């Protein structure tokens, strides 16, 4: 009986609506199973709350229940005792004892229910607060990630795609097509070709120009500073809010997404972020008939490898940055940048 009252109080406090019940009151057998499981969960929750209640509340409930039961038994047996028949003859005395029994049964459990409801309200308030904080942090992180682009909307995605395409072309010309020069097969030595170098250098210049034209990153230093700012926003989410979100029963990013973000940030803040500076040095000067050595080809191939890795990390980071805002949308709406 106590558990039924407890469940009713919890449901009314949380404005819960029974799922699966149609307007005409029909409930399917499947829903009955769900409700049965829900009742079992409510009973378990009641037991947990009872164990977690302060000792004085539990003692008050048990003591009042026992005293009320004794008084009720006393009232039910007074008819057999002639010297106590005045209790039944007197409406005042009978009503007074009945009221005392009601108080002994009701007040302690009311205190217990109020204690439980206050804890539930505190948990809900904490959950709302952490979700609000996470929403604002996710929106800030999202804006910071897309802050390296001068434009927003679909054109922002197109800009990142162009940078990746130029990095892939740079890799093809400087790494794939120079493999026989950098690692010659057994036999006659292969001399570096001016035409091959010019194509690779032109692809390197195209990659650098695409970064300049499509983004606000002009130097490797700017790219590193932007990445460190993004990393600071991400660390606040991962280290500052993750534990609080999980403790409040709120969702967190799936492990693959979280690991991918950390991995991309390691790339964007690591040696690969220097690809812009190293590429500019490797192809300067682009004009002239100066013969290029095998070391020049190796240097340019290293730049192309870093540029390709850096560009792909840039793309995957911008794509994954939408996930936090999907989980914890900010109160004022999602950030418009990159959406």
C-alpha positions in Angstrom: 0.0 0.0 0.0 2.8 2.4 0.9 4.6 1.6 -2.3 1.4 2.3 -4.3 1.0 5.7 -2.6 4.7 6.4 -3.2 4.4 5.6 -6.9 1.3 7.8 -7.3 3.1 10.7 -5.6 6.2 10.4 -7.8 4.1 10.1 -11.0 2.0 13.2 -10.2 5.1 15.2 -9.2 6.9 14.4 -12.5 3.8 14.9 -14.7 4.3 11.5 -16.1 1.8 10.1 -18.7 1.2 6.4 -19.0 2.6 5.3 -22.4 0.7 3.2 -24.8 -2.8 4.1 -23.7 -5.1 5.3 -26.4 -7.8 7.9 -26.1 -10.5 5.3 -25.5 -8.5 3.8 -22.6 -7.3 0.7 -24.4 -3.9 -0.7 -23.3 -2.2 -3.4 -25.3 -0.8 -6.5 -23.7 2.7 -5.3 -24.6 2.1 -2.1 -22.7 0.9 -4.2 -19.7 4.3 -5.9 -19.7 6.0 -2.5 -19.8 3.8 -1.2 -17.0 4.7 -4.3 -14.9 8.4 -3.7 -15.5 7.8 0.0 -14.6 6.2 -1.1 -11.3 9.1 -3.3 -10.5 11.4 -0.4 -11.1 9.3 1.8 -8.9 9.4 -0.7 -6.1 13.2 -0.9 -6.4 13.4 2.9 -6.5 11.2 3.1 -3.3 13.6 0.7 -1.5 16.6 2.7 -2.6 15.0 5.9 -1.4 14.0 4.3 1.8 17.6 3.1 2.5 18.9 6.6 1.5 16.5 8.4 3.8 17.9 9.9 7.0 17.8 7.6 10.0 15.4 9.8 12.0 12.9 9.8 9.2 12.9 6.0 9.0 12.7 5.7 12.8 9.8 8.2 12.8 8.0 6.3 10.1 8.4 2.9 11.8 7.7 4.1 15.3 4.6 6.0 14.2 3.4 3.1 12.1 3.7 0.7 15.1 2.1 3.2 17.5 -0.8 3.8 15.1 -1.3 0.1 14.6 -1.4 -0.4 18.4 -3.9 2.4 18.8 -6.0 1.1 15.9 -6.1 -2.3 17.5 -7.0 -0.7 20.8 -9.9 1.1 19.2 -11.2 -2.1 17.6 -11.2 -4.0 20.8 -12.6 -1.4 23.2 -16.2 -2.6 22.5 -15.4 -5.8 24.5 -14.3 -3.8 27.5 -17.3 -2.3 29.4 -15.2 0.2 31.3 -14.0 1.7 27.9 -17.4 1.7 26.3 -17.6 5.5 26.8 -15.2 5.8 23.9 -17.8 4.5 21.5 -20.6 6.3 23.3 -18.8 9.6 23.0 -18.4 10.9 19.4 -15.7 13.3 20.6 -13.5 10.7 22.1 -13.9 8.3 19.1 -13.2 11.0 16.6 -10.2 12.2 18.5 -8.6 8.8 18.7 -9.4 8.2 15.0 -7.7 11.5 14.1 -4.7 10.5 16.2 -4.4 7.2 14.4 -4.6 9.0 11.0 -1.9 11.4 12.1 0.3 8.6 13.3 -0.1 6.8 10.0 0.0 9.8 7.7 2.4 12.4 8.9 5.7 10.4 9.0 5.2 9.1 5.5 4.3 12.5 4.3 7.6 13.7 5.7 9.3 10.8 3.9 7.6 11.6 0.6 8.4 15.2 0.9 12.1 14.3 1.5 12.1 12.1 -1.6 10.4 14.7 -3.8 12.8 17.4 -2.6 15.7 15.1 -3.6 14.1 14.4 -7.0 13.5 18.1 -7.5 17.2 18.8 -6.7 18.3 16.1 -9.2 16.1 17.6 -11.9 17.4 21.1 -11.2 21.0 19.8 -11.4 20.2 18.0 -14.6 18.7 21.1 -16.2 21.7 23.2 -15.0 24.3 20.8 -16.4 22.4 20.5 -19.7 22.2 24.2 -20.0 25.9 24.5 -19.3 26.7 21.7 -21.8 24.5 23.4 -24.4 26.4 26.7 -24.1 29.8 25.0 -24.1 28.9 22.9 -27.1 27.7 26.0 -29.0 31.0 27.8 -28.1 33.0 24.8 -29.2 31.0 24.6 -32.5 31.6 28.3 -33.2 35.3 28.0 -32.4 35.8 25.0 -34.7 34.2 26.8 -37.6 35.9 30.1 -36.7 38.7 29.6 -39.2 36.3 30.0 -42.1 35.2 33.5 -43.3 31.9 32.2 -44.5 29.0 30.2 -43.0 26.5 27.7 -44.2 26.9 25.4 -47.2 29.8 27.5 -48.5 31.8 26.6 -45.4 31.5 22.9 -46.1 32.5 23.6 -49.7 35.6 25.5 -48.6 36.8 22.6 -46.5 36.2 20.2 -49.3 38.3 22.3 -51.7 41.2 22.4 -49.2 41.0 18.6 -48.9 40.9 18.1 -52.7 43.9 20.4 -53.2 45.8 18.4 -50.4 45.0 15.1 -52.1 46.2 16.5 -55.5 49.4 17.7 -53.8 49.9 14.3 -52.3 49.4 12.6 -55.6 51.9 14.8 -57.5 54.5 15.0 -54.7 54.3 11.5 -53.2 52.7 9.0 -55.5 54.2 10.2 -58.8 57.7 10.7 -57.3 57.9 7.3 -55.8 60.2 6.0 -58.5 62.5 9.0 -58.0 62.7 8.9 -54.2 62.9 5.1 -54.1 64.4 4.0 -57.4 64.3 0.3 -58.3 67.4 -1.7 -58.7 69.2 -0.8 -61.9 70.3 2.5 -63.5 69.9 5.5 -61.2 66.9 7.7 -61.9 67.7 11.4 -62.0 65.2 13.9 -60.7 63.0 15.3 -63.5 62.4 19.0 -63.7 58.9 18.5 -65.1 58.0 16.2 -62.3 59.2 18.7 -59.8 57.3 21.6 -61.4 54.1 19.6 -61.4 54.6 18.7 -57.7 55.6 22.3 -56.8 52.5 23.7 -58.7 50.3 21.3 -56.8 51.9 22.5 -53.5 51.3 26.1 -54.5 47.7 25.3 -55.3 47.2 23.7 -51.9 48.7 26.7 -50.2 46.6 29.2 -52.2 43.4 27.2 -51.5 44.1 27.5 -47.8 44.7 31.2 -48.1 41.6 31.8 -50.3 39.1 29.5 -48.5 40.1 30.0 -44.8 41.4 32.7 -42.5 44.6 30.6 -41.8 47.5 32.4 -43.4 50.4 30.9 -41.6 51.2 27.7 -39.7 51.2 29.8 -36.5 47.7 30.9 -37.0 46.6 27.4 -37.7 48.2 26.2 -34.5 46.7 29.0 -32.4 43.3 28.2 -33.8 43.7 24.5 -33.1 44.8 25.2 -29.5 41.8 27.3 -28.9 39.6 24.5 -30.2 41.4 22.1 -28.0 40.8 24.2 -24.9 37.0 24.3 -25.7 37.0 20.5 -26.2 39.0 19.8 -23.0 36.4 21.8 -21.0 33.6 19.6 -22.4 35.6 16.4 -22.0 37.2 17.0 -18.6 35.0 19.6 -17.0 31.5 18.4 -18.0 31.7 14.8 -19.0 31.7 13.5 -15.4 28.9 15.8 -14.4 26.8 14.8 -17.4 27.2 11.1 -16.8 26.5 11.5 -13.1 23.3 13.4 -13.9 22.1 10.7 -16.2 22.6 12.8 -19.3 24.0 11.5 -22.6 27.7 11.8 -23.6 29.3 11.4 -27.0 29.9 7.9 -28.2 33.5 6.6 -27.7 34.3 6.6 -31.4 33.3 10.3 -31.8 35.1 11.4 -28.7 38.3 9.5 -29.7 38.1 10.9 -33.2 37.9 14.5 -32.0 40.9 14.0 -29.7 42.8 12.3 -32.5 42.1 15.2 -34.9 43.1 17.8 -32.4 46.4 15.9 -31.8 47.1 16.2 -35.5 46.0 19.9 -35.8 48.1 20.9 -32.8 51.1 18.7 -33.7 53.9 18.8 -36.3 51.5 18.3 -39.2 50.2 21.8 -38.5 53.5 23.2 -39.8 52.7 22.0 -43.3 51.9 25.5 -44.6 55.3 26.9 -43.5 57.3 23.9 -44.7 55.5 23.8 -48.1 56.2 27.5 -48.7 59.9 27.0 -47.9 60.1 23.8 -50.0 58.8 25.3 -53.2 60.6 28.7 -52.9 61.6 29.9 -55.4 59.2 28.2 -57.8 60.7 29.7 -61.0 64.2 29.3 -62.3 66.2 26.5 -63.8 67.9 25.4 -60.6 68.2 21.7 -60.6 66.4 20.0 -57.8 68.1 17.3 -55.8 66.7 14.0 -54.4 66.6 15.7 -51.0 64.2 18.3 -52.4 61.9 15.6 -53.6 61.9 14.0 -50.2 61.2 17.3 -48.5 58.3 18.1 -50.7 56.9 14.6 -50.3 57.1 15.0 -46.5 55.2 18.3 -46.8 52.5 16.7 -49.0 52.0 13.9 -46.5 51.6 16.4 -43.6 49.3 18.6 -45.7 47.1 15.6 -46.6 46.9 14.4 -42.9 46.2 18.0 -41.7 43.5 18.7 -44.3 41.6 15.5 -43.5 41.8 16.1 -39.8 40.4 19.6 -40.5 37.5 18.1 -42.4 36.6 15.4 -39.9 36.8 17.9 -37.0 34.4 20.2 -38.6 32.0 17.4 -39.3 32.1 15.9 -35.8 31.7 19.4 -34.2 28.0 19.2 -35.0 27.6 16.2 -32.7 27.8 18.0 -29.3 25.3 20.6 -30.4 22.9 17.8 -31.4 23.2 16.2 -28.0 23.0 19.4 -25.9 21.4 22.2 -28.0 21.9 25.6 -26.5 18.9 27.4 -25.0 19.0 30.1 -27.7 19.2 27.6 -30.6 22.1 26.0 -32.4 25.0 27.8 -33.8 24.5 28.8 -37.4 28.1 28.6 -38.4 28.8 25.5 -40.5 25.2 24.3 -40.4 
